[in-house]
Amino acid sequence: MLPRVILHNAVSLDGRMDWFTPDIGLFYELTSHWKEDATLAGSNTIFNPDEAHADEPEASHQPSKGAPQDTRPLLAVPDSRGRVRNWRWLRSQPYWRETVALCSRSTPKEHLEYLDSIPVDCVISGDDRVDLRGALEELNRRYGVKLIRVDSGGTLNGVLLRAGLVDEVSVLIHPSLVGGSTPRTLFRATDLASPERVIRLKLSHCEQLSGDVVWLRYAVLRD
C-alpha cells in the first residue's frame, strides 16, 4: 500500500526557495498537524561534502532502535549514488527514531557494505535510480508507514509529483521577492511538451500567519 505523501515547503512570493530567510520555527511547528510516520529527505538536502566520510564503520556499533512507544518519524533518504556518509550523525539527532537508506540495484556495492557495517537499514528498489513508488510501498510494508512528509528541495519534489505520488502540497509563502532567471523552486522537472501533464490542485486551506506569511494547502487532484 502506498503511504499518503505531503510536500511541505517555504517559498518566496515568486516561488523561490533561496536567498530569502524563511521562518524555520514556524515551518516546523506546522508539521505537527500531520503526525508523520516518516520524513523523506532528498540526498541533496542531507548531503554535506564536509561530512562525506564522517562515518567510519565500528565493529562494536549497534543500531539505536527506538522503543516501541517511540512516536518520532523515520528518516528515509533516496541515495542511489551512495553519497550520504554521515548516517551515524543523522541517527544521533533527536528528530527521528531511526534512519533508512533508499537505494537501487545500481548503488555501489562498497556503499551497501558501508551501510551494513554502520548498520543502517536499506531498501533497494529500482535499477538505475530509486523506484520511489516501490520504495514507499516497502516503507509501508516493513515499517507500517502510512503518512510521509517530504522535507526536501525541488528535485525530489519534482520526481514525486511527476510520478503521481503526492497527495497534498503545503506551502508557506513569505513576503519576499527574489527574482532571477534560474530559480530554485519547489517543483523542478523537465519542461512539458503539452498541457496534459499539468498537475491540478484544489485549495483546502488558506491562513495568514505571523510575519505576513500565508499558509496554503492543496489537495492533488487525480484524473
CORRA-V231740 format. One record per residue. N is the residue number from 1. RES is the residue in one letter. SS is DSSP state (alpha for helix, beta for strand, coil for the rest). OMEGA is omega in degrees with one decimal (* if undefined). NEAR is the number of other ideal C-beta (glycine too) atoms within 8 Angstrom. Layout:
N:RES:SS:OMEGA:NEAR  N:RES:SS:OMEGA:NEAR
This chain:
1:M:coil:177.9:5  2:L:coil:173.2:9  3:P:coil:171.2:13  4:R:beta:-174.3:9  5:V:beta:-178.6:14  6:I:beta:171.2:15  7:L:beta:179.6:13  8:H:beta:-175.3:11  9:N:beta:172.6:10  10:A:beta:-176.6:9  11:V:beta:170.2:13  12:S:beta:-179.6:13  13:L:coil:178.2:9  14:D:coil:169.1:8  15:G:coil:-178.3:8  16:R:beta:179.6:14  17:M:coil:-178.2:11  18:D:coil:174.3:6  19:W:coil:176.2:5  20:F:coil:-178.5:9  21:T:coil:179.9:3  22:P:coil:175.3:8  23:D:coil:-175.0:12  24:I:alpha:178.7:6  25:G:alpha:178.4:6  26:L:alpha:-179.3:12  27:F:alpha:-176.6:12  28:Y:alpha:174.3:7  29:E:alpha:-177.4:7  30:L:alpha:-178.5:11  31:T:alpha:179.5:10  32:S:alpha:178.9:6  33:H:alpha:-171.1:5  34:W:coil:-178.5:8  35:K:coil:-174.8:7  36:E:coil:173.5:11  37:D:coil:179.7:12  38:A:beta:171.8:16  39:T:beta:178.0:14  40:L:beta:-178.2:14  41:A:coil:179.1:13  42:G:coil:179.5:12  43:S:alpha:176.6:12  44:N:alpha:178.6:9  45:T:alpha:-175.8:10  46:I:alpha:-171.2:12  47:F:coil:175.2:9  48:N:coil:-177.1:7  49:P:alpha:-179.4:5  50:D:alpha:-179.3:4  51:E:alpha:-173.2:9  52:A:coil:-179.7:10  53:H:coil:-175.1:6  54:A:coil:-176.9:8  55:D:coil:171.4:11  56:E:coil:-176.8:4  57:P:coil:173.8:8  58:E:coil:-175.7:5  59:A:coil:-175.6:4  60:S:coil:-175.0:4  61:H:coil:176.8:9  62:Q:coil:-179.6:4  63:P:coil:-179.0:10  64:S:coil:-179.5:7  65:K:coil:176.7:6  66:G:coil:177.4:8  67:A:coil:-178.9:5  68:P:coil:-178.8:4  69:Q:coil:-179.9:4  70:D:coil:-175.7:7  71:T:coil:177.9:5  72:R:coil:-178.6:8  73:P:beta:165.7:11  74:L:beta:166.7:14  75:L:beta:178.3:13  76:A:beta:-176.2:16  77:V:beta:172.0:14  78:P:beta:-174.3:12  79:D:coil:-176.3:14  80:S:coil:-177.2:13  81:R:coil:178.4:7  82:G:coil:-177.9:12  83:R:coil:-173.4:8  84:V:coil:-177.3:12  85:R:coil:180.0:10  86:N:coil:-176.0:12  87:W:alpha:-178.8:13  88:R:alpha:177.3:10  89:W:alpha:179.5:10  90:L:alpha:-178.0:12  91:R:alpha:-179.8:12  92:S:alpha:-179.3:6  93:Q:coil:-173.0:7  94:P:coil:-170.9:3  95:Y:coil:-172.2:7  96:W:beta:179.5:12  97:R:beta:179.1:9  98:E:beta:-177.9:12  99:T:beta:-179.6:13  100:V:beta:175.1:15  101:A:beta:176.2:14  102:L:beta:-174.9:14  103:C:beta:177.3:15  104:S:coil:-180.0:13  105:R:coil:176.0:6  106:S:coil:178.2:7  107:T:coil:-177.1:13  108:P:coil:179.8:7  109:K:alpha:179.1:6  110:E:alpha:-179.4:7  111:H:alpha:177.5:10  112:L:alpha:176.7:12  113:E:alpha:176.0:8  114:Y:alpha:178.8:12  115:L:alpha:-179.9:13  116:D:alpha:-177.3:8  117:S:alpha:-176.1:7  118:I:alpha:-8.4:12  119:P:coil:174.6:8  120:V:coil:178.4:11  121:D:beta:-173.8:9  122:C:beta:172.0:11  123:V:beta:178.3:13  124:I:beta:-177.4:8  125:S:coil:179.4:12  126:G:coil:-177.9:13  127:D:coil:-178.0:7  128:D:coil:179.3:6  129:R:coil:178.9:8  130:V:coil:172.0:12  131:D:coil:-173.2:10  132:L:alpha:177.7:14  133:R:alpha:179.0:9  134:G:alpha:-179.6:9  135:A:alpha:179.3:15  136:L:alpha:176.1:14  137:E:alpha:179.4:10  138:E:alpha:175.1:10  139:L:alpha:176.0:16  140:N:alpha:-176.6:13  141:R:alpha:-173.5:7  142:R:alpha:-173.6:7  143:Y:alpha:-177.4:10  144:G:coil:-178.6:6  145:V:coil:179.9:12  146:K:coil:-179.3:7  147:L:beta:-179.6:12  148:I:beta:170.7:16  149:R:beta:-179.5:13  150:V:beta:179.5:15  151:D:coil:-170.1:8  152:S:coil:176.6:11  153:G:coil:-171.8:12  154:G:alpha:-176.5:11  155:T:alpha:177.8:10  156:L:alpha:175.9:15  157:N:alpha:-177.8:16  158:G:alpha:178.7:11  159:V:alpha:-179.3:10  160:L:alpha:-179.8:13  161:L:alpha:179.9:14  162:R:alpha:-179.8:8  163:A:coil:179.2:8  164:G:coil:-175.3:6  165:L:coil:-175.4:10  166:V:coil:179.0:13  167:D:coil:-177.0:7  168:E:beta:174.4:13  169:V:beta:178.8:10  170:S:beta:-175.6:13  171:V:beta:169.7:13  172:L:beta:-178.5:16  173:I:beta:-178.0:11  174:H:beta:-176.9:13  175:P:coil:-179.7:7  176:S:coil:171.7:7  177:L:coil:-175.3:6  178:V:coil:-178.3:11  179:G:coil:179.9:5  180:G:coil:-178.6:6  181:S:coil:177.7:3  182:T:coil:-171.6:4  183:P:coil:167.9:9  184:R:coil:-175.8:9  185:T:beta:-177.8:10  186:L:coil:-178.7:11  187:F:coil:179.2:8  188:R:coil:-179.7:9  189:A:coil:176.9:8  190:T:coil:-179.9:3  191:D:coil:176.8:4  192:L:coil:175.9:8  193:A:coil:179.7:3  194:S:coil:-176.0:5  195:P:alpha:-173.4:5  196:E:alpha:-175.0:5  197:R:alpha:173.5:7  198:V:coil:-177.3:6  199:I:coil:-177.9:7  200:R:coil:-177.4:6  201:L:beta:174.6:9  202:K:beta:-178.2:7  203:L:beta:179.0:8  204:S:beta:-178.3:7  205:H:beta:175.8:7  206:C:beta:-174.8:7  207:E:beta:173.0:6  208:Q:beta:-177.7:6  209:L:coil:-179.4:9  210:S:alpha:179.2:5  211:G:alpha:-179.8:8  212:D:alpha:173.5:5  213:V:coil:178.4:13  214:V:beta:-179.9:10  215:W:beta:177.4:14  216:L:beta:174.5:10  217:R:beta:-177.5:12  218:Y:beta:169.0:12  219:A:beta:177.0:9  220:V:beta:-177.9:12  221:L:coil:177.1:8  222:R:coil:176.9:4  223:D:coil:*:2
